[in-house]
């Protein structure tokens, strides 16, 4: 089940986010693969979560649904276990 997050007055995103809990893979430099969980997604980006501290480059590909969908991404913010990403090419 997916549900939209409530808009807050301080919210600056142009597109609403949808909560989710999807497995995905980060492909960096064409070969390094890291597993992550997509926690919310919008037309322009997503919040991804890691199971531990990982080294993450500024730009990478995010692979959804067993490789059928690949998004070029750029990291916008980062905490220890989370990152906000922007989709470089909108679907």
PDB file of N, CA, C and O in Angstrom:
ATOM      1  N   UNK A   1       0.838  -1.187   0.000  1.00  0.00           N
ATOM      2  CA  UNK A   1       0.000   0.000   0.000  1.00  0.00           C
ATOM      3  C   UNK A   1       0.879   1.244   0.000  1.00  0.00           C
ATOM      4  O   UNK A   1       1.847   1.332   0.754  1.00  0.00           O
ATOM      5  N   UNK A   2       0.541   2.179  -0.830  1.00  0.00           N
ATOM      6  CA  UNK A   2       1.296   3.414  -0.881  1.00  0.00           C
ATOM      7  C   UNK A   2       0.397   4.551  -0.450  1.00  0.00           C
ATOM      8  O   UNK A   2      -0.806   4.538  -0.712  1.00  0.00           O
ATOM      9  N   UNK A   3       0.976   5.524   0.204  1.00  0.00           N
ATOM     10  CA  UNK A   3       0.178   6.673   0.634  1.00  0.00           C
ATOM     11  C   UNK A   3       1.001   7.931   0.476  1.00  0.00           C
ATOM     12  O   UNK A   3       2.209   7.929   0.709  1.00  0.00           O
ATOM     13  N   UNK A   4       0.342   9.008   0.077  1.00  0.00           N
ATOM     14  CA  UNK A   4       1.056  10.267  -0.080  1.00  0.00           C
ATOM     15  C   UNK A   4       1.340  10.865   1.278  1.00  0.00           C
ATOM     16  O   UNK A   4       0.524  10.776   2.196  1.00  0.00           O
ATOM     17  N   UNK A   5       2.510  11.478   1.399  1.00  0.00           N
ATOM     18  CA  UNK A   5       2.864  12.167   2.632  1.00  0.00           C
ATOM     19  C   UNK A   5       2.122  13.491   2.674  1.00  0.00           C
ATOM     20  O   UNK A   5       1.905  14.120   1.638  1.00  0.00           O
ATOM     21  N   UNK A   6       1.745  13.902   3.837  1.00  0.00           N
ATOM     22  CA  UNK A   6       1.040  15.169   4.006  1.00  0.00           C
ATOM     23  C   UNK A   6       1.944  16.329   3.629  1.00  0.00           C
ATOM     24  O   UNK A   6       3.146  16.306   3.895  1.00  0.00           O
ATOM     25  N   UNK A   7       1.354  17.351   3.005  1.00  0.00           N
ATOM     26  CA  UNK A   7       2.113  18.558   2.712  1.00  0.00           C
ATOM     27  C   UNK A   7       2.273  19.361   3.994  1.00  0.00           C
ATOM     28  O   UNK A   7       1.340  19.478   4.789  1.00  0.00           O
ATOM     29  N   UNK A   8       3.444  19.901   4.182  1.00  0.00           N
ATOM     30  CA  UNK A   8       3.731  20.740   5.335  1.00  0.00           C
ATOM     31  C   UNK A   8       4.039  22.141   4.825  1.00  0.00           C
ATOM     32  O   UNK A   8       4.521  22.283   3.701  1.00  0.00           O
ATOM     33  N   UNK A   9       3.779  23.167   5.604  1.00  0.00           N
ATOM     34  CA  UNK A   9       4.063  24.531   5.150  1.00  0.00           C
ATOM     35  C   UNK A   9       5.501  24.725   4.703  1.00  0.00           C
ATOM     36  O   UNK A   9       5.759  25.505   3.787  1.00  0.00           O
ATOM     37  N   UNK A  10       6.457  24.020   5.340  1.00  0.00           N
ATOM     38  CA  UNK A  10       7.858  24.188   4.981  1.00  0.00           C
ATOM     39  C   UNK A  10       8.264  23.309   3.797  1.00  0.00           C
ATOM     40  O   UNK A  10       9.405  23.381   3.340  1.00  0.00           O
ATOM     41  N   UNK A  11       7.363  22.499   3.306  1.00  0.00           N
ATOM     42  CA  UNK A  11       7.635  21.610   2.191  1.00  0.00           C
ATOM     43  C   UNK A  11       7.949  22.418   0.926  1.00  0.00           C
ATOM     44  O   UNK A  11       7.185  23.305   0.545  1.00  0.00           O
ATOM     45  N   UNK A  12       9.075  22.105   0.282  1.00  0.00           N
ATOM     46  CA  UNK A  12       9.495  22.864  -0.895  1.00  0.00           C
ATOM     47  C   UNK A  12       9.471  22.025  -2.164  1.00  0.00           C
ATOM     48  O   UNK A  12       9.796  22.537  -3.234  1.00  0.00           O
ATOM     49  N   UNK A  13       9.104  20.777  -2.082  1.00  0.00           N
ATOM     50  CA  UNK A  13       9.101  19.924  -3.264  1.00  0.00           C
ATOM     51  C   UNK A  13       7.970  20.310  -4.204  1.00  0.00           C
ATOM     52  O   UNK A  13       6.885  20.693  -3.766  1.00  0.00           O
ATOM     53  N   UNK A  14       8.240  20.204  -5.510  1.00  0.00           N
ATOM     54  CA  UNK A  14       7.214  20.530  -6.501  1.00  0.00           C
ATOM     55  C   UNK A  14       6.241  19.386  -6.708  1.00  0.00           C
ATOM     56  O   UNK A  14       5.101  19.613  -7.111  1.00  0.00           O
ATOM     57  N   UNK A  15       6.673  18.151  -6.438  1.00  0.00           N
ATOM     58  CA  UNK A  15       5.840  16.983  -6.647  1.00  0.00           C
ATOM     59  C   UNK A  15       5.640  16.243  -5.331  1.00  0.00           C
ATOM     60  O   UNK A  15       6.569  16.154  -4.528  1.00  0.00           O
ATOM     61  N   UNK A  16       4.446  15.714  -5.098  1.00  0.00           N
ATOM     62  CA  UNK A  16       4.204  14.979  -3.849  1.00  0.00           C
ATOM     63  C   UNK A  16       5.018  13.690  -3.794  1.00  0.00           C
ATOM     64  O   UNK A  16       5.311  13.070  -4.816  1.00  0.00           O
ATOM     65  N   UNK A  17       5.370  13.310  -2.577  1.00  0.00           N
ATOM     66  CA  UNK A  17       6.098  12.061  -2.356  1.00  0.00           C
ATOM     67  C   UNK A  17       5.109  10.956  -2.035  1.00  0.00           C
ATOM     68  O   UNK A  17       4.050  11.201  -1.457  1.00  0.00           O
ATOM     69  N   UNK A  18       5.463   9.741  -2.414  1.00  0.00           N
ATOM     70  CA  UNK A  18       4.666   8.567  -2.100  1.00  0.00           C
ATOM     71  C   UNK A  18       5.525   7.637  -1.252  1.00  0.00           C
ATOM     72  O   UNK A  18       6.641   7.293  -1.643  1.00  0.00           O
ATOM     73  N   UNK A  19       5.017   7.233  -0.106  1.00  0.00           N
ATOM     74  CA  UNK A  19       5.759   6.300   0.742  1.00  0.00           C
ATOM     75  C   UNK A  19       5.817   4.945   0.061  1.00  0.00           C
ATOM     76  O   UNK A  19       4.876   4.516  -0.605  1.00  0.00           O
ATOM     77  N   UNK A  20       6.946   4.289   0.249  1.00  0.00           N
ATOM     78  CA  UNK A  20       7.084   2.936  -0.281  1.00  0.00           C
ATOM     79  C   UNK A  20       8.165   2.209   0.508  1.00  0.00           C
ATOM     80  O   UNK A  20       8.838   2.801   1.351  1.00  0.00           O
ATOM     81  N   UNK A  21       8.316   0.959   0.234  1.00  0.00           N
ATOM     82  CA  UNK A  21       9.341   0.137   0.862  1.00  0.00           C
ATOM     83  C   UNK A  21       9.784  -0.864  -0.198  1.00  0.00           C
ATOM     84  O   UNK A  21       9.401  -2.034  -0.170  1.00  0.00           O
ATOM     85  N   UNK A  22      10.615  -0.371  -1.153  1.00  0.00           N
ATOM     86  CA  UNK A  22      11.034  -1.173  -2.292  1.00  0.00           C
ATOM     87  C   UNK A  22      12.532  -1.391  -2.263  1.00  0.00           C
ATOM     88  O   UNK A  22      13.299  -0.464  -2.004  1.00  0.00           O
ATOM     89  N   UNK A  23      12.939  -2.599  -2.526  1.00  0.00           N
ATOM     90  CA  UNK A  23      14.353  -2.875  -2.668  1.00  0.00           C
ATOM     91  C   UNK A  23      14.871  -2.305  -3.972  1.00  0.00           C
ATOM     92  O   UNK A  23      14.162  -2.318  -4.979  1.00  0.00           O
ATOM     93  N   UNK A  24      16.087  -1.808  -3.970  1.00  0.00           N
ATOM     94  CA  UNK A  24      16.714  -1.262  -5.171  1.00  0.00           C
ATOM     95  C   UNK A  24      18.215  -1.488  -5.074  1.00  0.00           C
ATOM     96  O   UNK A  24      18.742  -1.844  -4.020  1.00  0.00           O
ATOM     97  N   UNK A  25      18.886  -1.274  -6.188  1.00  0.00           N
ATOM     98  CA  UNK A  25      20.335  -1.429  -6.225  1.00  0.00           C
ATOM     99  C   UNK A  25      20.964  -0.157  -6.770  1.00  0.00           C
ATOM    100  O   UNK A  25      20.465   0.440  -7.724  1.00  0.00           O
ATOM    101  N   UNK A  26      22.060   0.248  -6.155  1.00  0.00           N
ATOM    102  CA  UNK A  26      22.837   1.395  -6.609  1.00  0.00           C
ATOM    103  C   UNK A  26      23.978   0.854  -7.452  1.00  0.00           C
ATOM    104  O   UNK A  26      24.746  -0.002  -7.013  1.00  0.00           O
ATOM    105  N   UNK A  27      24.074   1.367  -8.665  1.00  0.00           N
ATOM    106  CA  UNK A  27      25.150   0.962  -9.569  1.00  0.00           C
ATOM    107  C   UNK A  27      26.060   2.168  -9.747  1.00  0.00           C
ATOM    108  O   UNK A  27      25.659   3.183 -10.317  1.00  0.00           O
ATOM    109  N   UNK A  28      27.279   2.047  -9.259  1.00  0.00           N
ATOM    110  CA  UNK A  28      28.248   3.147  -9.319  1.00  0.00           C
ATOM    111  C   UNK A  28      29.413   2.731 -10.206  1.00  0.00           C
ATOM    112  O   UNK A  28      29.886   1.598 -10.127  1.00  0.00           O
ATOM    113  N   UNK A  29      29.864   3.630 -11.032  1.00  0.00           N
ATOM    114  CA  UNK A  29      30.986   3.383 -11.946  1.00  0.00           C
ATOM    115  C   UNK A  29      30.736   2.175 -12.837  1.00  0.00           C
ATOM    116  O   UNK A  29      31.682   1.511 -13.260  1.00  0.00           O
ATOM    117  N   UNK A  30      29.474   1.883 -13.124  1.00  0.00           N
ATOM    118  CA  UNK A  30      29.130   0.803 -14.026  1.00  0.00           C
ATOM    119  C   UNK A  30      29.234  -0.596 -13.466  1.00  0.00           C
ATOM    120  O   UNK A  30      28.882  -1.550 -14.159  1.00  0.00           O
ATOM    121  N   UNK A  31      29.714  -0.762 -12.214  1.00  0.00           N
ATOM    122  CA  UNK A  31      29.872  -2.125 -11.713  1.00  0.00           C
ATOM    123  C   UNK A  31      29.605  -2.300 -10.229  1.00  0.00           C
ATOM    124  O   UNK A  31      29.084  -3.346  -9.841  1.00  0.00           O
ATOM    125  N   UNK A  32      29.925  -1.353  -9.393  1.00  0.00           N
ATOM    126  CA  UNK A  32      29.738  -1.520  -7.949  1.00  0.00           C
ATOM    127  C   UNK A  32      28.246  -1.524  -7.641  1.00  0.00           C
ATOM    128  O   UNK A  32      27.526  -0.615  -8.054  1.00  0.00           O
ATOM    129  N   UNK A  33      27.784  -2.526  -6.930  1.00  0.00           N
ATOM    130  CA  UNK A  33      26.365  -2.640  -6.609  1.00  0.00           C
ATOM    131  C   UNK A  33      26.177  -2.613  -5.098  1.00  0.00           C
ATOM    132  O   UNK A  33      26.792  -3.389  -4.367  1.00  0.00           O
ATOM    133  N   UNK A  34      25.323  -1.712  -4.647  1.00  0.00           N
ATOM    134  CA  UNK A  34      24.964  -1.616  -3.239  1.00  0.00           C
ATOM    135  C   UNK A  34      23.456  -1.768  -3.126  1.00  0.00           C
ATOM    136  O   UNK A  34      22.714  -1.180  -3.913  1.00  0.00           O
ATOM    137  N   UNK A  35      23.000  -2.541  -2.167  1.00  0.00           N
ATOM    138  CA  UNK A  35      21.568  -2.678  -1.938  1.00  0.00           C
ATOM    139  C   UNK A  35      21.066  -1.529  -1.078  1.00  0.00           C
ATOM    140  O   UNK A  35      21.774  -1.044  -0.195  1.00  0.00           O
ATOM    141  N   UNK A  36      19.838  -1.098  -1.344  1.00  0.00           N
ATOM    142  CA  UNK A  36      19.209  -0.063  -0.534  1.00  0.00           C
ATOM    143  C   UNK A  36      17.698  -0.266  -0.563  1.00  0.00           C
ATOM    144  O   UNK A  36      17.185  -1.107  -1.301  1.00  0.00           O
ATOM    145  N   UNK A  37      17.004   0.510   0.242  1.00  0.00           N
ATOM    146  CA  UNK A  37      15.542   0.501   0.288  1.00  0.00           C
ATOM    147  C   UNK A  37      15.065   1.893  -0.095  1.00  0.00           C
ATOM    148  O   UNK A  37      15.541   2.886   0.455  1.00  0.00           O
ATOM    149  N   UNK A  38      14.132   1.973  -1.031  1.00  0.00           N
ATOM    150  CA  UNK A  38      13.515   3.245  -1.389  1.00  0.00           C
ATOM    151  C   UNK A  38      12.368   3.458  -0.404  1.00  0.00           C
ATOM    152  O   UNK A  38      11.433   2.659  -0.350  1.00  0.00           O
ATOM    153  N   UNK A  39      12.444   4.545   0.380  1.00  0.00           N
ATOM    154  CA  UNK A  39      11.452   4.812   1.435  1.00  0.00           C
ATOM    155  C   UNK A  39      10.342   5.745   0.967  1.00  0.00           C
ATOM    156  O   UNK A  39       9.208   5.627   1.431  1.00  0.00           O
ATOM    157  N   UNK A  40      10.643   6.669   0.059  1.00  0.00           N
ATOM    158  CA  UNK A  40       9.605   7.468  -0.582  1.00  0.00           C
ATOM    159  C   UNK A  40      10.134   7.914  -1.937  1.00  0.00           C
ATOM    160  O   UNK A  40      11.342   7.986  -2.161  1.00  0.00           O
ATOM    161  N   UNK A  41       9.202   8.210  -2.832  1.00  0.00           N
ATOM    162  CA  UNK A  41       9.578   8.544  -4.194  1.00  0.00           C
ATOM    163  C   UNK A  41       8.617   9.586  -4.753  1.00  0.00           C
ATOM    164  O   UNK A  41       7.440   9.617  -4.396  1.00  0.00           O
ATOM    165  N   UNK A  42       9.134  10.437  -5.633  1.00  0.00           N
ATOM    166  CA  UNK A  42       8.316  11.418  -6.343  1.00  0.00           C
ATOM    167  C   UNK A  42       8.769  11.399  -7.807  1.00  0.00           C
ATOM    168  O   UNK A  42       9.631  10.605  -8.183  1.00  0.00           O
ATOM    169  N   UNK A  43       8.197  12.258  -8.611  1.00  0.00           N
ATOM    170  CA  UNK A  43       8.589  12.331 -10.023  1.00  0.00           C
ATOM    171  C   UNK A  43      10.028  12.809 -10.185  1.00  0.00           C
ATOM    172  O   UNK A  43      10.661  12.522 -11.201  1.00  0.00           O
ATOM    173  N   UNK A  44      10.553  13.534  -9.201  1.00  0.00           N
ATOM    174  CA  UNK A  44      11.897  14.096  -9.315  1.00  0.00           C
ATOM    175  C   UNK A  44      12.971  13.419  -8.483  1.00  0.00           C
ATOM    176  O   UNK A  44      14.157  13.658  -8.712  1.00  0.00           O
ATOM    177  N   UNK A  45      12.599  12.586  -7.528  1.00  0.00           N
ATOM    178  CA  UNK A  45      13.628  11.994  -6.691  1.00  0.00           C
ATOM    179  C   UNK A  45      13.075  11.014  -5.688  1.00  0.00           C
ATOM    180  O   UNK A  45      11.922  10.593  -5.773  1.00  0.00           O
ATOM    181  N   UNK A  46      13.920  10.654  -4.730  1.00  0.00           N
ATOM    182  CA  UNK A  46      13.545   9.650  -3.749  1.00  0.00           C
ATOM    183  C   UNK A  46      14.400   9.789  -2.496  1.00  0.00           C
ATOM    184  O   UNK A  46      15.423  10.472  -2.489  1.00  0.00           O
ATOM    185  N   UNK A  47      13.954   9.125  -1.446  1.00  0.00           N
ATOM    186  CA  UNK A  47      14.770   8.961  -0.239  1.00  0.00           C
ATOM    187  C   UNK A  47      15.123   7.494  -0.166  1.00  0.00           C
ATOM    188  O   UNK A  47      14.246   6.631  -0.184  1.00  0.00           O
ATOM    189  N   UNK A  48      16.417   7.213  -0.082  1.00  0.00           N
ATOM    190  CA  UNK A  48      16.862   5.834   0.009  1.00  0.00           C
ATOM    191  C   UNK A  48      17.507   5.594   1.364  1.00  0.00           C
ATOM    192  O   UNK A  48      18.034   6.514   1.991  1.00  0.00           O
ATOM    193  N   UNK A  49      17.455   4.348   1.803  1.00  0.00           N
ATOM    194  CA  UNK A  49      17.964   3.982   3.127  1.00  0.00           C
ATOM    195  C   UNK A  49      18.910   2.792   2.977  1.00  0.00           C
ATOM    196  O   UNK A  49      18.680   1.900   2.160  1.00  0.00           O
ATOM    197  N   UNK A  50      19.970   2.793   3.773  1.00  0.00           N
ATOM    198  CA  UNK A  50      20.976   1.748   3.762  1.00  0.00           C
ATOM    199  C   UNK A  50      20.944   0.987   5.074  1.00  0.00           C
ATOM    200  O   UNK A  50      20.471   1.505   6.086  1.00  0.00           O
ATOM    201  N   UNK A  51      21.448  -0.247   5.060  1.00  0.00           N
ATOM    202  CA  UNK A  51      21.479  -1.038   6.289  1.00  0.00           C
ATOM    203  C   UNK A  51      22.724  -0.771   7.118  1.00  0.00           C
ATOM    204  O   UNK A  51      22.877  -1.350   8.194  1.00  0.00           O
ATOM    205  N   UNK A  52      23.599   0.075   6.654  1.00  0.00           N
ATOM    206  CA  UNK A  52      24.811   0.424   7.392  1.00  0.00           C
ATOM    207  C   UNK A  52      25.486   1.600   6.720  1.00  0.00           C
ATOM    208  O   UNK A  52      24.940   2.189   5.788  1.00  0.00           O
ATOM    209  N   UNK A  53      26.646   1.934   7.182  1.00  0.00           N
ATOM    210  CA  UNK A  53      27.393   3.045   6.594  1.00  0.00           C
ATOM    211  C   UNK A  53      28.009   2.560   5.286  1.00  0.00           C
ATOM    212  O   UNK A  53      28.725   1.559   5.252  1.00  0.00           O
ATOM    213  N   UNK A  54      27.719   3.284   4.218  1.00  0.00           N
ATOM    214  CA  UNK A  54      28.263   2.928   2.910  1.00  0.00           C
ATOM    215  C   UNK A  54      28.871   4.163   2.258  1.00  0.00           C
ATOM    216  O   UNK A  54      28.445   5.291   2.509  1.00  0.00           O
ATOM    217  N   UNK A  55      29.862   3.934   1.429  1.00  0.00           N
ATOM    218  CA  UNK A  55      30.438   5.016   0.626  1.00  0.00           C
ATOM    219  C   UNK A  55      29.555   5.164  -0.607  1.00  0.00           C
ATOM    220  O   UNK A  55      29.311   4.192  -1.323  1.00  0.00           O
ATOM    221  N   UNK A  56      29.085   6.363  -0.848  1.00  0.00           N
ATOM    222  CA  UNK A  56      28.176   6.610  -1.956  1.00  0.00           C
ATOM    223  C   UNK A  56      28.709   7.774  -2.783  1.00  0.00           C
ATOM    224  O   UNK A  56      28.950   8.851  -2.237  1.00  0.00           O
ATOM    225  N   UNK A  57      28.899   7.579  -4.095  1.00  0.00           N
ATOM    226  CA  UNK A  57      29.385   8.679  -4.934  1.00  0.00           C
ATOM    227  C   UNK A  57      28.303   9.735  -5.130  1.00  0.00           C
ATOM    228  O   UNK A  57      27.136   9.493  -4.823  1.00  0.00           O
ATOM    229  N   UNK A  58      28.680  10.885  -5.632  1.00  0.00           N
ATOM    230  CA  UNK A  58      27.724  11.976  -5.884  1.00  0.00           C
ATOM    231  C   UNK A  58      26.723  11.610  -6.976  1.00  0.00           C
ATOM    232  O   UNK A  58      25.559  12.002  -6.898  1.00  0.00           O
ATOM    233  N   UNK A  59      27.158  10.870  -7.987  1.00  0.00           N
ATOM    234  CA  UNK A  59      26.286  10.457  -9.086  1.00  0.00           C
ATOM    235  C   UNK A  59      26.341   8.941  -9.239  1.00  0.00           C
ATOM    236  O   UNK A  59      27.402   8.336  -9.086  1.00  0.00           O
ATOM    237  N   UNK A  60      25.199   8.329  -9.540  1.00  0.00           N
ATOM    238  CA  UNK A  60      25.113   6.880  -9.681  1.00  0.00           C
ATOM    239  C   UNK A  60      23.799   6.542 -10.372  1.00  0.00           C
ATOM    240  O   UNK A  60      22.961   7.417 -10.591  1.00  0.00           O
ATOM    241  N   UNK A  61      23.624   5.279 -10.713  1.00  0.00           N
ATOM    242  CA  UNK A  61      22.363   4.785 -11.253  1.00  0.00           C
ATOM    243  C   UNK A  61      21.639   4.025 -10.163  1.00  0.00           C
ATOM    244  O   UNK A  61      22.263   3.351  -9.344  1.00  0.00           O
ATOM    245  N   UNK A  62      20.316   4.133 -10.154  1.00  0.00           N
ATOM    246  CA  UNK A  62      19.482   3.402  -9.209  1.00  0.00           C
ATOM    247  C   UNK A  62      18.628   2.450 -10.022  1.00  0.00           C
ATOM    248  O   UNK A  62      17.907   2.871 -10.927  1.00  0.00           O
ATOM    249  N   UNK A  63      18.706   1.178  -9.706  1.00  0.00           N
ATOM    250  CA  UNK A  63      18.030   0.120 -10.455  1.00  0.00           C
ATOM    251  C   UNK A  63      16.830  -0.383  -9.657  1.00  0.00           C
ATOM    252  O   UNK A  63      16.979  -0.902  -8.551  1.00  0.00           O
ATOM    253  N   UNK A  64      15.646  -0.224 -10.230  1.00  0.00           N
ATOM    254  CA  UNK A  64      14.405  -0.727  -9.639  1.00  0.00           C
ATOM    255  C   UNK A  64      13.987  -2.006 -10.362  1.00  0.00           C
ATOM    256  O   UNK A  64      14.528  -2.325 -11.421  1.00  0.00           O
ATOM    257  N   UNK A  65      13.067  -2.705  -9.820  1.00  0.00           N
ATOM    258  CA  UNK A  65      12.363  -3.853 -10.411  1.00  0.00           C
ATOM    259  C   UNK A  65      13.241  -4.752 -11.281  1.00  0.00           C
ATOM    260  O   UNK A  65      12.982  -4.930 -12.472  1.00  0.00           O
ATOM    261  N   UNK A  66      14.266  -5.306 -10.676  1.00  0.00           N
ATOM    262  CA  UNK A  66      15.158  -6.286 -11.314  1.00  0.00           C
ATOM    263  C   UNK A  66      15.794  -5.809 -12.607  1.00  0.00           C
ATOM    264  O   UNK A  66      16.025  -6.610 -13.512  1.00  0.00           O
ATOM    265  N   UNK A  67      16.078  -4.534 -12.708  1.00  0.00           N
ATOM    266  CA  UNK A  67      16.799  -4.013 -13.851  1.00  0.00           C
ATOM    267  C   UNK A  67      15.957  -3.456 -14.977  1.00  0.00           C
ATOM    268  O   UNK A  67      16.509  -2.929 -15.943  1.00  0.00           O
ATOM    269  N   UNK A  68      14.654  -3.550 -14.891  1.00  0.00           N
ATOM    270  CA  UNK A  68      13.804  -3.009 -15.955  1.00  0.00           C
ATOM    271  C   UNK A  68      13.792  -1.492 -15.948  1.00  0.00           C
ATOM    272  O   UNK A  68      13.624  -0.871 -16.998  1.00  0.00           O
ATOM    273  N   UNK A  69      13.967  -0.882 -14.775  1.00  0.00           N
ATOM    274  CA  UNK A  69      13.978   0.571 -14.659  1.00  0.00           C
ATOM    275  C   UNK A  69      15.290   1.005 -14.024  1.00  0.00           C
ATOM    276  O   UNK A  69      15.631   0.564 -12.927  1.00  0.00           O
ATOM    277  N   UNK A  70      16.023   1.868 -14.714  1.00  0.00           N
ATOM    278  CA  UNK A  70      17.271   2.416 -14.187  1.00  0.00           C
ATOM    279  C   UNK A  70      17.190   3.928 -14.289  1.00  0.00           C
ATOM    280  O   UNK A  70      16.912   4.474 -15.357  1.00  0.00           O
ATOM    281  N   UNK A  71      17.435   4.606 -13.165  1.00  0.00           N
ATOM    282  CA  UNK A  71      17.415   6.066 -13.124  1.00  0.00           C
ATOM    283  C   UNK A  71      18.815   6.590 -12.843  1.00  0.00           C
ATOM    284  O   UNK A  71      19.499   6.104 -11.942  1.00  0.00           O
ATOM    285  N   UNK A  72      19.241   7.587 -13.622  1.00  0.00           N
ATOM    286  CA  UNK A  72      20.476   8.293 -13.303  1.00  0.00           C
ATOM    287  C   UNK A  72      20.162   9.222 -12.145  1.00  0.00           C
ATOM    288  O   UNK A  72      19.172   9.952 -12.193  1.00  0.00           O
ATOM    289  N   UNK A  73      20.987   9.208 -11.102  1.00  0.00           N
ATOM    290  CA  UNK A  73      20.700   9.955  -9.883  1.00  0.00           C
ATOM    291  C   UNK A  73      21.879  10.815  -9.450  1.00  0.00           C
ATOM    292  O   UNK A  73      23.030  10.583  -9.820  1.00  0.00           O
ATOM    293  N   UNK A  74      21.542  11.806  -8.661  1.00  0.00           N
ATOM    294  CA  UNK A  74      22.544  12.657  -8.018  1.00  0.00           C
ATOM    295  C   UNK A  74      22.151  12.789  -6.551  1.00  0.00           C
ATOM    296  O   UNK A  74      20.992  13.059  -6.236  1.00  0.00           O
ATOM    297  N   UNK A  75      23.111  12.600  -5.664  1.00  0.00           N
ATOM    298  CA  UNK A  75      22.836  12.719  -4.239  1.00  0.00           C
ATOM    299  C   UNK A  75      22.683  14.195  -3.878  1.00  0.00           C
ATOM    300  O   UNK A  75      23.529  15.017  -4.229  1.00  0.00           O
ATOM    301  N   UNK A  76      21.602  14.524  -3.176  1.00  0.00           N
ATOM    302  CA  UNK A  76      21.329  15.901  -2.784  1.00  0.00           C
ATOM    303  C   UNK A  76      21.644  16.142  -1.309  1.00  0.00           C
ATOM    304  O   UNK A  76      22.104  17.226  -0.949  1.00  0.00           O
ATOM    305  N   UNK A  77      21.403  15.150  -0.450  1.00  0.00           N
ATOM    306  CA  UNK A  77      21.731  15.238   0.966  1.00  0.00           C
ATOM    307  C   UNK A  77      22.016  13.836   1.464  1.00  0.00           C
ATOM    308  O   UNK A  77      21.680  12.843   0.819  1.00  0.00           O
ATOM    309  N   UNK A  78      22.653  13.778   2.643  1.00  0.00           N
ATOM    310  CA  UNK A  78      23.071  12.481   3.171  1.00  0.00           C
ATOM    311  C   UNK A  78      23.110  12.507   4.687  1.00  0.00           C
ATOM    312  O   UNK A  78      23.573  13.484   5.277  1.00  0.00           O
ATOM    313  N   UNK A  79      22.631  11.446   5.329  1.00  0.00           N
ATOM    314  CA  UNK A  79      22.856  11.193   6.749  1.00  0.00           C
ATOM    315  C   UNK A  79      23.578   9.848   6.830  1.00  0.00           C
ATOM    316  O   UNK A  79      23.972   9.303   5.799  1.00  0.00           O
ATOM    317  N   UNK A  80      23.755   9.316   8.013  1.00  0.00           N
ATOM    318  CA  UNK A  80      24.474   8.053   8.156  1.00  0.00           C
ATOM    319  C   UNK A  80      23.823   6.924   7.370  1.00  0.00           C
ATOM    320  O   UNK A  80      24.518   6.189   6.669  1.00  0.00           O
ATOM    321  N   UNK A  81      22.500   6.770   7.471  1.00  0.00           N
ATOM    322  CA  UNK A  81      21.812   5.648   6.836  1.00  0.00           C
ATOM    323  C   UNK A  81      20.818   6.046   5.746  1.00  0.00           C
ATOM    324  O   UNK A  81      20.167   5.170   5.176  1.00  0.00           O
ATOM    325  N   UNK A  82      20.681   7.319   5.443  1.00  0.00           N
ATOM    326  CA  UNK A  82      19.708   7.787   4.454  1.00  0.00           C
ATOM    327  C   UNK A  82      20.370   8.744   3.472  1.00  0.00           C
ATOM    328  O   UNK A  82      21.407   9.343   3.755  1.00  0.00           O
ATOM    329  N   UNK A  83      19.732   8.868   2.302  1.00  0.00           N
ATOM    330  CA  UNK A  83      20.167   9.868   1.319  1.00  0.00           C
ATOM    331  C   UNK A  83      18.959  10.332   0.521  1.00  0.00           C
ATOM    332  O   UNK A  83      18.057   9.552   0.217  1.00  0.00           O
ATOM    333  N   UNK A  84      18.961  11.595   0.194  1.00  0.00           N
ATOM    334  CA  UNK A  84      17.963  12.152  -0.706  1.00  0.00           C
ATOM    335  C   UNK A  84      18.594  12.245  -2.078  1.00  0.00           C
ATOM    336  O   UNK A  84      19.685  12.793  -2.231  1.00  0.00           O
ATOM    337  N   UNK A  85      17.909  11.711  -3.077  1.00  0.00           N
ATOM    338  CA  UNK A  85      18.465  11.702  -4.427  1.00  0.00           C
ATOM    339  C   UNK A  85      17.534  12.412  -5.398  1.00  0.00           C
ATOM    340  O   UNK A  85      16.321  12.470  -5.199  1.00  0.00           O
ATOM    341  N   UNK A  86      18.132  12.948  -6.449  1.00  0.00           N
ATOM    342  CA  UNK A  86      17.402  13.630  -7.508  1.00  0.00           C
ATOM    343  C   UNK A  86      17.591  12.814  -8.769  1.00  0.00           C
ATOM    344  O   UNK A  86      18.706  12.399  -9.083  1.00  0.00           O
ATOM    345  N   UNK A  87      16.496  12.578  -9.502  1.00  0.00           N
ATOM    346  CA  UNK A  87      16.582  11.855 -10.756  1.00  0.00           C
ATOM    347  C   UNK A  87      17.056  12.815 -11.847  1.00  0.00           C
ATOM    348  O   UNK A  87      16.373  13.790 -12.162  1.00  0.00           O
ATOM    349  N   UNK A  88      18.224  12.536 -12.419  1.00  0.00           N
ATOM    350  CA  UNK A  88      18.814  13.425 -13.422  1.00  0.00           C
ATOM    351  C   UNK A  88      17.969  13.480 -14.694  1.00  0.00           C
ATOM    352  O   UNK A  88      17.909  14.520 -15.350  1.00  0.00           O
ATOM    353  N   UNK A  89      17.321  12.380 -15.043  1.00  0.00           N
ATOM    354  CA  UNK A  89      16.430  12.348 -16.206  1.00  0.00           C
ATOM    355  C   UNK A  89      15.063  11.926 -15.716  1.00  0.00           C
ATOM    356  O   UNK A  89      14.896  10.831 -15.179  1.00  0.00           O
ATOM    357  N   UNK A  90      14.089  12.792 -15.900  1.00  0.00           N
ATOM    358  CA  UNK A  90      12.734  12.501 -15.440  1.00  0.00           C
ATOM    359  C   UNK A  90      12.099  11.468 -16.363  1.00  0.00           C
ATOM    360  O   UNK A  90      12.305  11.521 -17.576  1.00  0.00           O
ATOM    361  N   UNK A  91      11.319  10.516 -15.805  1.00  0.00           N
ATOM    362  CA  UNK A  91      10.691   9.464 -16.632  1.00  0.00           C
ATOM    363  C   UNK A  91       9.677  10.036 -17.596  1.00  0.00           C
ATOM    364  O   UNK A  91       9.061   9.291 -18.359  1.00  0.00           O
TER     365      UNK A  91
END
